[in-house]
């Protein structure tokens, strides 16, 4: 399927000065979780649904002069490092932005966030149940969805495929077979931001899911001894090496940075044919390459099936959403402000409209008719139905696992892609973390 996109683009450029970024949200924030007049603070991440968050916070601060929320913005990787140390030091912002999963479980285990039961109005009742569940730990809600749902999909450049005589693959074997003709055409078959490492996770996540189903990674999450040596994971990592050795990612993937949009740039400029990424990159295409986005050459599809695999091809991987939690270290005044914000301004009608205007899909129930009215209804419906109908929505592994194991995963996976360790060594190293 191709994206047909001639709509307005609202995403703010990440190159804005820090002063301008802070001013856009009704006042600056001090490092370390400094708060506004209402005692509350939040940290956000550049890109994706940033524009929606900016509009939401700005409107909140305009409407609630006595409950101000001061906001500070970070690049993705910088945020992950800063929030980890700040939560540990008891100096987090009032609203803690996360992906749920293992990180949220760590917060709960360390009493770093509060129980949100009864504190967020009807928010959890308005979102897709599988998404809302990702904010729960042992059945209790500690985080609520705050933005679009973010499955991983396979983007492609149709013109590049046409020039190379390649069809959109529906199986792994077809994807592998496409590498040689694309290389012969002088393009990188698959863009990959290997310098950032976390985009490499998408390949082991989907391959493992397609080969062995969700039970394989669940055994890892459950800490079962030897879980990383499951045959499905070994086959997935073997296929990764097969792709690397075939030249699927080119020779320079280790120097491509996702925070600098290096991978999306390769696709939109015709230097690469495919890109496995989250739907959060789609607004970037609209802003940085509007002609490409409007041309019909920006295509999208589900991750290919693996022959002989037992995983349901309708299963998806990615981030059900991002989430807000409330810091247990915040003052009672700041917590009350944050609770009011979650109950009254998070994923409300205005936020739904903002997200859809950015070509991002809110995980909100009953918006099919609203989606159908959008210029890019075909794409938005594709994502919405993918999430709504998925038998299983696997959270990204680095978010599902405890921080220490997630870091070991990133380090070992990078070595696997770079050929410094083989699949068996990868599994052995990861088994040692269980």
C-alpha positions in Angstrom: 0.0 0.0 0.0 1.1 3.5 -0.7 0.7 6.7 1.4 -1.3 9.3 -0.4 -0.4 12.5 1.4 -1.0 16.1 0.5 -2.1 17.3 4.0 -0.8 20.0 6.1 2.2 19.3 8.3 2.4 20.5 11.9 5.5 18.8 13.3 7.9 21.2 14.8 11.5 21.0 13.7 13.9 19.5 16.2 16.5 22.1 15.3 14.6 24.8 17.2 16.7 26.5 19.9 16.2 25.3 23.5 14.7 28.7 24.4 12.1 28.5 21.7 11.2 25.0 22.6 10.6 25.9 26.2 8.7 29.0 25.4 6.4 27.0 23.1 5.0 25.2 26.2 4.2 28.3 28.3 7.5 28.6 30.2 10.8 27.0 30.8 11.6 24.1 33.1 14.6 23.8 35.3 16.9 20.8 34.9 16.1 18.0 37.3 12.3 18.3 37.2 11.8 22.0 38.1 8.2 22.9 38.1 5.9 25.7 37.1 3.4 27.8 39.2 1.3 24.8 40.0 4.4 22.9 41.2 4.2 20.4 38.3 6.7 19.5 35.5 7.1 17.2 32.6 9.7 16.1 30.1 9.0 15.3 26.5 10.8 13.9 23.5 11.4 15.5 20.2 9.7 14.2 17.1 6.6 12.1 16.4 3.7 13.5 18.4 5.7 16.3 19.8 3.4 18.9 18.2 0.4 17.4 19.9 2.1 17.5 23.3 3.1 21.1 22.7 -0.4 22.1 21.9 -1.9 20.2 24.8 0.5 21.7 27.4 0.2 25.2 26.0 -3.6 25.1 26.1 -3.5 23.6 29.6 -1.2 26.3 30.9 -3.4 29.0 29.2 -6.6 27.6 30.8 -5.1 26.8 34.2 -3.0 29.7 35.4 -2.8 28.2 38.9 -1.9 24.7 37.7 1.0 25.3 35.4 3.1 22.5 34.0 6.6 23.4 33.0 8.0 21.3 30.2 11.5 20.4 29.0 12.4 18.6 25.8 15.0 16.0 24.9 16.2 13.8 22.1 15.1 10.2 22.6 18.3 8.6 23.7 19.2 11.6 25.9 15.8 11.4 27.6 16.2 7.7 28.4 19.5 8.3 30.1 18.3 11.4 32.0 15.1 10.0 33.3 16.8 6.9 34.5 19.2 8.8 36.7 16.6 11.4 37.8 14.1 8.8 39.0 16.8 7.0 40.8 17.8 10.2 42.5 14.3 11.1 43.5 14.5 14.2 41.2 12.1 13.2 38.4 9.6 15.5 36.8 6.0 15.2 38.1 4.8 13.6 34.9 7.1 10.7 34.0 7.0 9.7 30.3 7.7 6.1 29.6 6.9 3.1 27.4 5.5 0.9 30.1 6.9 -2.6 30.5 10.0 -3.4 32.5 10.8 0.3 33.2 7.4 0.9 34.7 7.6 -2.3 36.7 11.0 -1.0 38.1 9.4 2.3 39.0 6.6 0.5 40.8 8.9 -1.9 42.6 10.9 1.1 43.9 7.8 3.2 44.9 8.8 5.8 42.4 5.3 6.3 40.9 1.8 6.4 42.4 -1.2 4.3 41.9 -3.5 6.1 39.4 -6.7 4.2 40.3 -9.5 6.8 40.4 -7.1 9.7 39.5 -7.5 9.9 35.7 -11.3 10.2 35.1 -12.6 8.0 32.3 -9.3 8.0 30.4 -8.6 4.2 30.7 -12.1 3.5 29.6 -11.7 5.5 26.4 -8.6 3.7 25.0 -8.1 0.3 23.3 -8.0 -2.2 26.2 -4.8 -3.9 25.1 -3.1 -0.5 25.1 -4.5 0.5 28.5 -3.3 -2.8 30.0 0.3 -1.8 29.2 0.1 0.8 31.9 -0.8 -1.8 34.6 1.5 -3.7 37.0 -0.1 -6.7 38.7 -3.6 -5.4 37.7 -3.1 -1.9 39.1 -2.8 1.2 36.9 0.4 3.1 37.3 0.6 4.7 33.9 -1.9 5.9 31.3 -1.6 6.2 27.5 -0.7 9.7 26.4 -0.2 9.6 22.6 -0.5 7.6 19.4 -0.2 3.9 19.1 3.1 2.9 17.6 3.4 -0.4 15.8 6.4 -1.2 13.7 5.7 -1.4 10.0 7.8 -1.9 6.9 8.0 1.4 4.9 9.2 1.3 1.3 10.1 3.5 -1.6 7.9 2.3 -4.5 9.9 4.1 -7.2 13.1 2.4 -6.0 11.4 -1.0 -6.1 10.0 -0.4 -9.5 13.4 0.6 -10.9 15.0 -2.6 -9.5 12.1 -4.8 -10.6 11.3 -5.8 -7.0 7.8 -6.6 -5.6 6.8 -5.8 -2.1 7.7 -8.9 -0.1 5.2 -10.9 1.9 7.6 -13.5 3.2 11.1 -13.4 4.6 12.5 -15.3 1.7 11.1 -12.8 -0.7 12.7 -10.0 1.3 16.0 -11.8 1.2 15.7 -12.4 -2.5 15.2 -8.7 -3.1 18.6 -7.8 -1.7 20.7 -8.7 -4.7 18.6 -6.8 -7.4 18.5 -3.7 -5.1 22.2 -3.8 -4.6 22.7 -4.2 -8.3 20.5 -1.1 -8.8 22.9 0.9 -6.6 20.8 1.3 -3.5 20.9 0.1 0.1 18.2 -2.6 0.3 17.2 -1.8 3.9 17.9 1.4 5.8 19.0 0.7 9.4 20.2 3.2 12.0 22.7 0.9 13.6 24.5 3.6 15.4 21.4 4.1 17.6 21.3 0.3 18.1 17.6 0.2 19.2 16.4 0.1 15.6 18.2 -3.2 15.3 15.8 -4.6 18.0 13.0 -4.4 15.5 14.5 -7.2 13.4 15.0 -9.7 16.2 11.6 -8.8 17.7 9.6 -9.4 14.6 11.6 -12.4 13.4 11.3 -14.1 16.8 7.6 -13.4 16.8 7.0 -14.7 13.3 9.1 -17.9 13.9 8.1 -18.8 17.4 5.1 -16.7 18.5 4.7 -14.5 21.6 5.4 -17.3 24.0 9.1 -17.3 23.2 9.8 -13.8 24.4 7.3 -14.2 27.3 9.7 -16.9 28.6 12.5 -14.3 28.6 10.3 -11.8 30.5 9.4 -14.5 33.0 13.1 -15.2 33.5 13.0 -18.8 32.6 16.6 -20.3 32.5 17.9 -20.7 29.0 15.0 -18.7 27.5 17.4 -16.8 25.2 18.6 -20.1 23.7 15.1 -21.0 22.4 15.3 -22.3 18.8 13.2 -19.4 17.6 15.6 -16.8 18.9 18.6 -18.7 17.5 16.8 -18.9 14.1 16.0 -15.2 14.3 19.6 -14.2 15.0 20.8 -16.5 12.3 18.5 -14.8 9.8 19.8 -11.4 11.0 23.3 -12.5 10.2 22.1 -13.9 6.8 20.7 -10.4 6.0 23.8 -8.6 7.2 26.1 -10.9 5.2 24.0 -10.6 2.1 24.4 -6.8 2.3 20.8 -6.0 3.1 21.7 -3.1 5.4 24.7 -1.8 3.3 28.2 -1.3 4.6 27.6 1.8 6.7 24.6 1.1 8.9 26.7 1.4 12.0 27.2 5.1 11.4 23.5 5.9 10.7 21.7 7.7 13.6 18.0 7.5 14.2 17.8 10.7 16.3 19.3 12.5 13.3 16.7 10.9 11.0 19.5 9.2 9.0 17.5 6.1 8.3 14.4 7.9 7.0 16.6 10.2 4.9 18.0 7.2 3.1 14.4 6.0 2.2 13.0 9.4 1.2 16.0 10.3 -1.0 15.8 7.0 -2.9 19.1 5.7 -1.4 17.3 2.8 0.3 14.3 0.6 -0.6 12.9 -0.4 2.8 12.8 0.8 6.3 11.5 -1.1 9.3 10.4 1.6 11.8 7.7 2.7 14.1 4.8 4.8 12.8 6.2 7.7 14.8 8.6 8.4 11.8 5.7 9.2 9.5 5.3 12.8 10.5 9.0 13.3 9.7 8.4 12.2 6.1 5.6 14.8 5.8 7.8 17.6 7.1 11.2 16.8 5.6 10.1 15.3 2.3 6.5 16.5 1.5 6.9 15.9 -2.2 8.0 12.3 -1.6 5.1 11.8 0.8 2.6 13.2 -1.6 3.9 11.4 -4.7 2.5 8.0 -3.7 5.9 6.4 -3.6 6.0 6.2 0.2 4.5 2.7 0.8 3.8 0.7 3.9 3.1 -3.0 4.7 3.2 -5.5 7.5 6.3 -7.4 8.4 6.7 -10.4 6.2 5.8 -13.9 7.4 8.5 -16.5 7.9 7.9 -19.8 6.1 7.4 -22.6 8.7 7.0 -20.1 11.5 4.2 -20.6 14.1 3.7 -16.9 14.9 0.4 -15.3 13.7 1.3 -12.9 10.9 -1.4 -10.5 12.4 0.7 -10.2 15.6 2.5 -6.9 15.9 5.5 -5.4 17.7 6.2 -1.9 18.8 4.9 0.4 21.5 1.2 0.2 22.3 1.6 3.9 23.2 3.7 6.1 25.4 2.5 6.7 29.0 2.4 9.2 31.7 3.0 8.2 35.3 3.0 10.6 38.3 6.1 10.8 40.4 5.8 9.6 44.0 8.5 12.2 44.9 6.4 15.2 43.7 4.6 17.4 46.1 0.9 16.9 46.8 0.2 20.1 44.9 2.1 18.9 41.8 0.5 15.5 42.0 -3.0 17.1 42.0 -2.1 19.2 39.0 -0.8 16.2 37.1 -3.9 14.2 38.0 -6.2 17.0 36.7 -4.2 17.1 33.5 -4.5 13.4 32.9 -8.2 13.3 33.6 -9.1 16.4 31.6 -6.6 16.9 28.8 -4.9 13.6 27.9 -6.1 11.9 24.7 -9.2 14.2 24.7 -11.0 15.2 21.4 -8.5 18.0 20.7 -5.5 15.6 21.2 -7.2 13.0 18.9 -7.6 15.7 16.2 -4.0 16.9 16.6 -2.6 13.3 16.3 -4.7 12.6 13.2 -3.5 15.9 11.7 0.0 14.5 12.1 -1.0 11.2 10.5 -0.6 9.5 13.9 -3.2 7.1 15.2 -4.7 7.6 18.7 -5.4 4.4 20.6 -8.9 5.7 21.4 -12.0 3.6 21.0 -14.8 4.5 18.5 -12.9 6.9 16.2 -13.4 4.9 13.0 -15.7 7.6 11.5 -13.3 10.4 12.4 -10.4 8.5 10.7 -12.5 7.9 7.6 -12.8 11.7 7.2 -9.0 12.3 7.1 -7.1 12.9 3.9 -5.0 9.9 4.6 -7.8 7.7 5.8 -6.4 4.6 4.0 -3.1 4.7 5.9 -4.6 5.7 9.3 -7.2 3.0 9.0 -4.5 0.5 8.2 -2.6 1.3 11.4 -5.8 1.6 13.5 -7.1 -1.8 12.3 -3.7 -3.4 12.7 -3.7 -2.5 16.3 -7.3 -3.1 17.0 -7.2 -6.6 15.4 -3.8 -7.8 16.5 -4.0 -11.1 18.6 -0.9 -9.9 20.3 0.9 -6.5 20.5 4.4 -7.2 21.8 6.0 -4.2 23.6 9.5 -3.4 22.3 12.0 -5.6 24.1 14.2 -2.9 25.5 11.1 -1.5 27.2 9.6 -4.8 28.3 12.8 -5.9 30.1 14.4 -4.5 33.3 16.9 -1.7 32.6 20.1 -3.8 33.2 18.9 -6.7 30.9 17.7 -4.3 28.3 21.2 -2.6 28.2 22.9 -6.0 27.9 20.5 -6.8 25.0 21.4 -3.7 23.1 25.1 -4.3 23.6 25.0 -7.9 22.5 22.7 -7.2 19.6 25.0 -4.5 18.3 27.9 -7.0 18.4 25.7 -9.5 16.6 24.9 -7.1 13.8 28.6 -6.0 13.5 29.7 -9.7 13.3 31.7 -9.5 16.6 29.7 -12.5 18.0 27.6 -15.2 16.4 24.0 -16.3 17.3 25.1 -18.9 19.8 27.3 -16.4 21.6 24.5 -13.9 21.6 22.2 -16.4 23.3 24.8 -17.5 25.8 25.5 -13.9 26.8 21.8 -13.1 27.2 21.1 -16.3 29.1 23.7 -15.1 31.6 21.5 -12.1 32.4 18.5 -14.2 33.5 
